[in-house]
């Protein structure tokens, strides 16, 4: 399938064109679990980028297939990009609720090594995401030219206008390395929104740009399991019950698994043991950052979750 990225880009028209001046250097991070069949495609997509990373960190989150060997093969065939592989203990079932710990362990271990690259930004790319050839060049340029921005992302062709909360999505996010470096402890969950919160806590703005990516698999954010996870996260992060209830009702009206969100939230209420203690996170969710009129108008505002990691 040939994707006409230029038709969906705010910067391009007849063809995909790179920005005139890109200065920022970045390290690319990919968290994978049992993605043996997708690894060669990931290497092809990054090889097509007009602005390549200083290094590519693969977080192998406990794969039990041939993912590790596939990464090594891809690295041998694409020697222009240094590839670092860090492996977590094997697991037979993936878990969105421990991804933050994976980032904390691996980035903590690699922090000094990444510092030696003198990078400005960290980028995230999942196995299900095909960025336009100038994707990282464009977003590095945006961060270069806007020092008040802490994190940016494009948006999926399949979900135009989906970033209604103005929150950069996980796969395709670029965040200032200084923000990542300032993080000591991570929350447990997939650190998608966590990175956005930390950028805001450091005094930066967030921005979503109409720079396209193509999703090779549908997202799970609208599946019953995905919405149930969102409900669990809402309790963990301290979102007020009123906000959860409004979102659940809106989803129920739209037939978007509203009862699953409420069930997820209440399942954690009953346990009452899984709570985030990060003060930046608690402040962010306590003020329930999306106004009621926007909730009622647009429905769900939780960040997308990709199927590249977990169901």
N, C-alpha and C positions, 0 to 999 in steps of 0.2 A: 504493500500500500504506500503510495507516494502522497505525502502530506504537504499541502500548499500553505506553509507556515506564513508566508508574506500576506496572505489574505486576512490573517487574524492578528497582525502586529501593528501597533500604534506608530512604529517607526518606518515601516517598509510599505512598498506599493507593488511595483511590477516584479520585484525580486527581493530575496533576502540580502540585506546589506549590513556590514558591520559598522560600528561607530568609528569615527575618525581617530579618536584618541582614547586609549585604554591604558591606565597605569597600574591599577590595583592588582595585586597578586593574591591567589586564593589556593586553599587546600580543599580538595573534594572528599566528602565522606559519604559512604554508602553502607547502610546496614542491610544485611542479607540473611535469609534463612531458607535453606533448601531451594536455591535459585539456579541450580546447575544449568538448566536449559536457557536461562535468560542472560547468563554472564557474557557470552560472546556478543550479544546484542548491545549490552551496556558498553562494552569496549568499542564497538562500532560507532555508537552515538557520541561518545566522548572524543573519539578520534576525529569526528567531523566538526568539532567545535573550533571556531576560529581563534578562541582565547583559551588555552589549555591550563590545567592546574599545575602548580608546582609539585604536587604529590597527590596521590589518590589513596585514601585510607579505606580499606574494606573491613567493616566490622562483621565478621562471620559469627552470627549470634547462635551458635550451637548447631549448625547444619549437620544432618546425618546422611546426606546424599553426596554427590560429587562436586559440590560447590567450591570447596577449597582447591581441588585440582583444576577446576575450570578457571578459577582466578589466576592460578599460576601459569596456565597455558596462555591466557589472554595477556598476561604481563610479558611473557617471552615474545609474543607476537607484536607487542606495542611498547617497545623499549624507550620511546621518547618521553613517556610519562612514568616517573617512579611510582611503583605500587607497593604499598605496605599492607600486610594482612595481619589482623589481630583476631584470634579465635577465642570464643567463650566456650565453656563446657558444653558437651553435646546435650541436646534436648529433643525429645520426641514430639513435643507440641510447642508451637510458638506462643508468645505471651506479650501482648501490648503493654501489660502492666509492669513489666520489668525492663523495658527498653531504656528508661532513664538511667537505670543502674549500669547498663551496658555502656552508654555514653560516658557516664561518670568514670568508670574504671578505665576504659580505653583512652579517652581524651586526657585523663589525668596522667596516664602512663606516657602518652606521646607529647604532652604539652611542651616540654623543653625541645624535643626534636622538631616540632612544628615551628617553634620560635626561631630556630636556626634558619628556617626558610625565609624569614622576614615577610610573611604573608600579611595581607591586610584583612582578608575575609575568609570565612569558611562557607562552603556550599554543600548542600545536601542533595543527593540524587538517588531515588529508589529504582528498583528493577522494572517497574511498570511505567516509567516516565521517559518519553522521548522528547528532549528539548530541541527547539529550532537551532540551526547551526551557529547562530550568533547569540544564543541565549546568555551564556555566561559573560560574553564580551559586553552585551547590552547592560546587564545588571551590575557588573563591575563598574562600568562607566557611570551608571546612575549613582552608585555609592561614591565614586570618585568626585562627582560634581555636586553632591549634596551631603556635606559633612554632618548634617543634623539627622540623617537617616541612619537607623541602627540595623534594620532588617528589611529586606525586600523580597518579592517573588513575582513571577509571572502568574498566568492562570491557564487552566486546561481549555483547549478548544472545545472539549465535550461539555464544559460547564461554564459558559460565558456569563460573566457577572456574578459568579457564585460566591465571590469573596466579599459578601455583604457587610461583614464586620470590619473590613479593612485589615484583616489578619493574614500576613503572608503564609502560604501553605507550606507544608513540611518538605515534600520532594520538590526541589527547585528553589528553596529558600537560600538566600545569601545573607549572612549575618557578620557583623564586624568581629574580627578575631579578638579584639580587646574585650568585647562583651563575653564571648565564650571563655576567654582566659580568666575572667573575673569570677566565674562560677566555681564555687567549692563543692557543694552538694547539689545533686539533681533531685527532682521529684521522681517517683517510681515510674510514672506513665511515659508513653512515647513523648519525647521532649519537644514536640512541634510547638504548641502554644507556650511552653516553658521558655523557649528561646525568645519568643516575642515579648513575653512578660519581662524578661531580664533586660532586653533592649530598652523597653519603656522605663524600667527602674533605673537605668543608667542615663536617663534624660534624653533618649533618642525618640524619633518618630518612626512609624512603620508605614510601608507603602506597598500596594499591589499594582503592578504595571501590566498593561495589555501586551505582554510579550509571551508568545504561546509555547505550550508544551502539549504533546499528544499523549493521552493515556492509553496504554496498550491493553489494560484490563479495567473493568468498571470498578468504581470505588465501593467500599462497603459502608460508607457513612449513612446511606439510606436503608441498609439492611436491618432486620430486627436485631441481629447480634451487635452491629455497629452502634445502633441507637441505645441499646442496653448498656454498652460500654460508656457511652456519653453520660448516661444517668449515673453510673458508678463514679465516673470522674467528677461529676458535679458535686457529689457528696465529699469526695476526697479533697477537692480543692476549696470547699467551703462556700459554694454558691448558695445564696438564700433559697429556701424552699419555694418562696413565692415565684422566683424566677424560673425554677425547674417546673413548677406547676403550669405557668403560663406557656412555656415551651411545649410541655406535654399536651396541653389542650389544643394548641395550634396544630401540632402534628396529628392529633387525633382527628381534628376537623378535616385536615388534608389527607388523611389516610396514610400517614407517614410514621406509623408505629409509635404513636404517642404513649400508649400504655407501656411499651418496652422501656422508654426513657424513665417513666415513673417507677417501674419495677426495678430498674437498675439502681436508681437512687435509693429506694426504700430497702433494697437488699443490703446496701451498705449501712443504712441507718440501723437496721436490726443488728448487724454485726458490731458497728460502732467502734471498730478498732483501726480502720485504715484511714488515717487523716494526714494531710500534708501539713508540715510545720513551717514551711518557708514563708516568711513574712511578706515578701513581694507577691507571691501567689495569693496568699490570703487577702491582702489588700485589693488585688485586682478583681478577684471573684466576689469579694464582699460588696463592692460597689456595683456589681452586676452591670458591666460596662456598656451594654446595649440598651438604649432607652426603650420603654414599653411600646411607644408608637411604632418603632422599627420592628420589634418582635411581632406585633400584631399584623404588621403589613407584610413582612417577608418570611416569617416562620423561623426555622432553625438557624442559629448563628454559630454553631460549633464548627471548628476547623475540620476540613476533610481528613479522612484517614484512608490511607492507601492499602490495597490488598497485597502490596508487595511484601508485607511483613506478616500480617496475621489476619485471621478470620475471627 
